Each structure stands twice: as structure tokens, then as C-alpha cells.
Amino acid sequence: MPLPERTYAGLRAEAERTGLPATTLARDAVDWWLRQQYRKARHEAITAYATEMAGTHLDLDADLETAGIEHLVKTGKATR
């Protein structure tokens, strides 16, 4: 795939520094980016669904939510 000269030069320099083929580095970079896009899309879909279902019968069960919070408090598990 054609790359801007600056990007190509950086890729070549990194290939020389690491001793890995530039194609391997480029493939790994594209694969990483695609995984990030998939994760972002999945997160957005879950967020949209949760927002749409908030307050409906499909929302999180209040008793289950309370039990989960109590468990986290008792076990000292921190949230992200």
C-alpha cells in the first residue's frame, strides 16, 4: 500500500532498528488498529443498547445490582 514518504521512512527506520521486515511491522500495526476499531465499535454498541434499555424491564435488576455492589465492597475489588 502506498505510504507518505515520512511514514515510509519511519517504517524503514523501525524495521532496521528491530531487524524485522517492514511488511511485518506494517501488518502488525494494521492488525492492532483493526482490533482497536472493533473494540471501539463493540463498546459503542453496548453503550447504545444500555442507554436505550435504561429504565425498561431489560435494565439491570435492582436486587442484582445491589448484590454486586455489596460483593465489591466486601471483597475490596476496585473499579476501573
N, C-alpha and C positions, 0 to 999 in steps of 0.2 A: 504494500500500500504506500502511496506517495506520502512523504512527510515533509514538513517545512524544514529548511536547511538547519535551523537551530536545533530542532527536535532530533533530526537525524544525527547531527554532530554529538549531541548529548548521549544519544543511544550508542553510538560507536565508541565514545569515550568510556561509557559504563561497561560495554562489552569487553573492551581492552582491560579495564581495571579488574573486572571479575573473572576474566578468562572464559566467559560464557558467550555463545553465539548471540548476535544481536537479535536474530529471529526468536530465540528462546526468551530473551528478555522482553521483547515486544509482545509475544504471545502471552507470557505470564502477566504483563501489565494489562492487556486487553481482557484476559480472563478475570483478573481481580476486579476491574472496572465493571464488567458484566455482573459479577456476583454482587457487587455493591448496589447496582441498579435493581437487581432482583430483590434484594433485601429492602431497599427503599420502597419499591412498589408494593411488596408484601406488607410492610409497616403501614403505608398509606391506605391500603385496602382494609386492614384490620381496624385502623383508626376510623375510617369512614363507616364501617359496619358498626363499630361500638357507638359512634355518635348517633347513627340512625336508630339503633336499638335502645338507646338510653331511655329509661323510664317506661319501656314496654315490658310485656311479660317475658321477653327474651333477655332482659337486662340481668345482671348478676343478682343471684338470690341474696337477699339481705342477711339471712342466717349464715349462709356460706361465707359471705364477705366478713362478717363478724368473727366467725371461727378462724378464718385465715389470718386476720389481723391479730387475734389473741395468740395464735400459734407463733407468728413472727415476733411478737413482743416477748413471749415466754422463751423462745429459742435464741433470741438476740440476733436474728438474721436481719441484716441491713438491706435497704432497698437501693437500687441503682440510682 
